[in-house]
């Protein structure tokens, strides 16, 4: 069922026709609509948005940690269509134990961005070609951009100095 | 010679006739043989990577089979630091991301927060921002041109470029007191009132830069060494480049006319008359031409801003966001209270999120700011152009001679601070 708030948005309506149950919510932010999508259907949604809605470019992927709220993560996909000169944000809500399917087969640029999200937030992506740490050293413990990770790191504290 | 043949047999004249190449110089080419592959570490301390970038190259003789960029050596956790600082304290952090175009970064972050605050910026501040950002674009392109030409063996261009860039840095110093880490564009306007007599200084520098750009053009555009090393080098199908997230001058040199300043104008760019240069050759030389033309167009914008600079205030009328004037603080109670509140608590930003895109000298620079209604951002994500462009390095270097890798890496114009953040 398409939520009521999304009934006015043509992209959401079109998406609901192609993949029923994919759109779970829609918010209107200051720079346009933001689609909330079910995590299990993200690859199908990505394929639809690329081929039918014309979003040929994936600008970036990132995450926001809302700890201690559950589900704590929001994975944000920034889409861009040069031909139509429009942008769209797609968000997937994820729990800490969830594994999201990688969209790097739909847009190759997702490769490094998903690695970054994995590295800094600890969100797992499956079907990713090379899910390794990208910014932090390979043997780093913890995920620095999580809200429960202290700014000065786990190992050191100012009291030791 | 076959295994097991003896020395005496090899001297047999009949045998010698059977050998196709008696000199023995013709070695059969076997690309699949593992014994011929060599792994080479380029960087993290290599002059042509322009920063701490490590590229693991797998070579077959002089040809690159695979190139794997390894980043993260300059990761400083700036995005994490944003979350423990008040909104206005984030401005100096943005300077340190892309340290060659710091004013553009200041602007991107300020615009994102201003959009969340729904602040109206006076025209004078908007035009001044455009003028300074364009000067910063020229300065960034000059750094690129100098180092790129130096990589390809043209030493003198480097000195000329840095000589002219110095003039731009002097303007920045005049405005903000800092040559590089300017932090001049703030949330709600500018940091300081523009200095007296800036019009004359900027006017002089435009003339000097125009002369300088003509000089570099004479030195490089028909220089046989430069042309031989750049023309037809470093191409990739344009769909692949798009798919890999390449933006900015690199994608414009591949024939795609896209520029955030035209497509989604910000800070009154729609009032300026300028062209978006494109080329269809999609090689290192085309990227050189696009950036050279961009510098000329930037100077056009600076000239228009200089001639038509509107009068008026240089800060928005928002006492809860901007620090009051010193003189008012001494005479008015409210100003003193606002000052105290901004310094101690900061200002609250309404809940919401915004993705603000600007055109940095390297491509699409996006600031994704998420606010939870407090005085500190919940999350700031920077979609930096260098990170997106660098993802294409592996594909660009595949199958090219190792000498071309220097030209290709130079043409990408990445800043490692921008990649690692």
Boltz contact constraints between the chains, C-beta under 6 A:
constraints:
  - contact:
      token1: [A, 29]
      token2: [B, 352]
      max_distance: 6.0
  - contact:
      token1: [A, 29]
      token2: [B, 353]
      max_distance: 6.0
  - contact:
      token1: [A, 30]
      token2: [B, 115]
      max_distance: 6.0
  - contact:
      token1: [A, 30]
      token2: [B, 354]
      max_distance: 6.0
  - contact:
      token1: [A, 31]
      token2: [B, 354]
      max_distance: 6.0
  - contact:
      token1: [A, 31]
      token2: [B, 355]
      max_distance: 6.0
  - contact:
      token1: [A, 59]
      token2: [B, 383]
      max_distance: 6.0
  - contact:
      token1: [A, 60]
      token2: [B, 383]
      max_distance: 6.0
  - contact:
      token1: [A, 62]
      token2: [B, 381]
      max_distance: 6.0
  - contact:
      token1: [A, 64]
      token2: [B, 370]
      max_distance: 6.0
  - contact:
      token1: [A, 64]
      token2: [B, 379]
      max_distance: 6.0
  - contact:
      token1: [A, 82]
      token2: [B, 258]
      max_distance: 6.0
  - contact:
      token1: [A, 85]
      token2: [B, 263]
      max_distance: 6.0
  - contact:
      token1: [A, 108]
      token2: [B, 243]
      max_distance: 6.0
  - contact:
      token1: [A, 108]
      token2: [B, 244]
      max_distance: 6.0
  - contact:
      token1: [A, 109]
      token2: [B, 244]
      max_distance: 6.0
  - contact:
      token1: [A, 109]
      token2: [B, 245]
      max_distance: 6.0
  - contact:
      token1: [A, 112]
      token2: [B, 391]
      max_distance: 6.0
  - contact:
      token1: [A, 135]
      token2: [B, 72]
      max_distance: 6.0
  - contact:
      token1: [A, 135]
      token2: [B, 75]
      max_distance: 6.0
  - contact:
      token1: [A, 144]
      token2: [B, 80]
      max_distance: 6.0
  - contact:
      token1: [A, 145]
      token2: [B, 80]
      max_distance: 6.0
  - contact:
      token1: [A, 151]
      token2: [B, 84]
      max_distance: 6.0
